[in-house]
Amino acid sequence: MLTGFLLFSAVQVATPKFTDNRVPDVELISHVEKQVVMPEGAGGLPTYDRAYTEAKIDGKDYVLGQMIDHRLSEMFADHGTQPLPPPLRRVLMKDIQPAFDGGCAILMLTYEVGSMVPPKVRCNPAGPH
């Protein structure tokens, strides 16, 4: 029981702190997109509707992105679930739709601004089957 408590306590301490959320500038997004390597199973970058935001996480500046396969966006628009977004949006965190599954139809991007490491792009979990 004590081990579970220590693990739970460690998870609480490790929760990232988001601050200073802002709309990223065009040049930064262009820099990020030039470095993107799409994960296996994903389409090409232009086949996704992309939304990017910028924020400090634990004191470091990050670009966070969500990429939704344009065909999925069209399906949502056709069913009246949400309007068809433009191909590229620069937004605040509150303007990014939460997504808990989707596989490679919904990708998440993380990039530490100014780092020499390229952006990390991953497919969302596929969700329950």
Protein Blocks (a to p, Z undefined) as FASTA:
>chain_A
ZZmmmmmmmmmmmpccdehiacddfklmmmmmmmpccdehiacfklpccddddddeehia
cdddddddfklmmmmmmnomaccddfbdcddfklpccdfbhijmbccddddehiabdcdd
ddddebjZZ
